[in-house]
């Protein structure tokens, strides 16, 4: 019987610890879900109506592999406004979610054995997609003592002759770090000096708490910065699967268009209509959601501080890394689920710099978030007391 090719890069793709824990939690009807970044804001009524109207009108056929012209124009306007880099509709490819865009970009800019640098801690799907493209994944550290903001010298030190791309994510998943403009300018200069692509994951660009979002594209002078975004987190449209890639490289755009045709034919037409309505319609729902995430951030960190648990206060996105005083974060997460019915993402899945920590999603409903954190604190404090008793004995 045939088997998968042993030389296929797909066989080396690691499993995400987030989804492993999520699958376990789905078997527990009493679980409080803090393990996945699923916004609870709901999709705005005008977005749902736009998609429904498209369906009723029969707008359900194929579009161009690069997306609806009107949506490409709306994305171009957004990238221009948010980054300051002039972007035209011809600079945009609409994708089946941001990860589809990043995966195609990895395929286009990396060859077998080429290296991509990602931050540590890192969203595990970046490494999964790069590995599937046949690339080698290396990391640069972002440390808790620096608020998980990278140090330019450490990024430069991680570059080797095989490095072809540098990935940044601000606001960051899983740390919630928002990179200052000066740091991003340094990273773009490093990419320029070493002739690297700089891939900017901007899925959380609208979610910051009192600090400005800055895109590395603001410092791009030669088309090496590739912006990847989506409607998933900003508009609560995770299952609609609409994202984009924006780049000034028309050679790259040509390749992405061919890949999109080969892999998905085109993104969902109805989903694209909904995304267009989200980008061009009222934005008050976004402001309400961001204010809610900020309030939850503050309530969560107040609770953890009162219980004596360590954490790194996020400045954006909707995640919180909590110190659980246990190096075996996979084991901790499984025990927490089994004994206290709380699902969190183990730090081990994100990298060495998340050692001893778990990721908690602030996008969960406020009562669920605070009850889940209270139970998590109970688990940590009980383990701490047990260690003290064993030491005393």
Secondary structure, DSSP 8 states (H G I E B T S, - for coil): -----TT-GGGG----HHHHHHHHHTT-TT-EE-SS----S---HHHHHHHHHHHHTT--S---TT--HHHHHHHHHHHHHHH-S---GGGEEEESSHHHHHHHHHHHH--TT-EEEEEES--HHHHHHHHHTT-EEEEEE--GGGTT---HHHHHHT--TTEEEEEEESS-TTT-----HHHHHHHHHHHHHTT-EEEEE-TTTT-BSSS----GGGG-SSS-EEEEEESTTTTT-GGG--EEEE-S-HHHHHHHHHHHHHHHSS--HHHHHHHHHHHHS--HHHHHHHHHHHHHHHHHHHHHHHHT--EE--SBTTEEEEE-S-S-HHHHHHHHHHHH-EE-EEGGGT-GGGTTEEEEETTS-HHHHHHHHHHHHHHHHHHHHHHHHHHH-
